[in-house]
């Protein structure tokens, strides 16, 4: 019974080797060397975890060249992976792809469950080329990927002193501050821009299961005024202008004359009208004689004369008042003469 244990362990080891495999990372021709480096890290990571996984060379020996090439191109397609591995005992396999844009290495790795045609977990990393930490990021990502653990995420919170500023992360517009993002661990290039402000670019590192909070201060370009400050000032200036208009003495005097002439014309006009109505009411149509006295007739004429003169004075004073009022408004609107030199 004891002698059968080594044989059983040997069978289990062979079975484990047959069950797990690593496929060459699919990379562009210009990145073949870096792709081979990632593949080697996957193989070494599997050996460190004692998975006894089939290496790409061992897997290539089990498949035809056409099937292996198809398997390499399957990437994140579980059905494609299952079809390429038909007839083998492999149940778990790692595939990957590597590319780049102007600033980043773009690494994607997938852990496939062949039997269920599903993806157990994946790695999706965008690593800044200038950061020179590609290898370190791969070393951190490989062990949990091989164990089938979903990649941990971190939180990035970005705030700024200008609430209408525009925030971009790795060249992609995100929104206005504050913004909260759940991202993969790694370095992120954050850029904040706003008209009339100096743009700010920063590089932040986000760790797994940690929150990175950054408050960025934007500075105005010299000579510029913030829009948020300009609107209240304009409102205050308009209020000051409306409340600060002062009238000259001639305007006040002519305004008073206009009011007095208007009152005088109205009063004496009413009195003259009533006297005339009274005199006309006392006319005897048979004899053509008025019953009123001479004194009443003279008073009516005097009131009518005063009313007419007052109406003339009213017209002249009103025109003069309007002219001086316009002059006051124009003189108030004119800017004060400069007292110094503006560079």
Buried (B, 14 or more C-beta within 10 A) or exposed (E): EEEEEEEEEEEEEEEEBBBBBBBBBBBEEEBEEBBBBBBBBBBEBBEEBEBBBBBBEBBBEBBEEEBBBBBBBBBBBBEBBBBBBEEBEBBBBBBBBBBBEEBBBEBBBBBBBBEEBEBBBBBEBBBBEEBEBBEEBBEBBBEBBBEEEEBBBBBBBBBBEBEEBBBBBBEEEBBBBEBEBEBBBBBBBBBBBBEBBEEBEEEBBBEBEEEBEEEBEBEBEEEEEBEEEEEEEEEEEEEEEEEEEEBEEBBEBBBEBBBBBBEBBBBBBEBBBEBBEBBEEEEEEEEEEBEBEEEBBEBBEBBBEBBBBBBEBBEEBBEBBBEBBEEBEEEEEEEEEEEEEEE
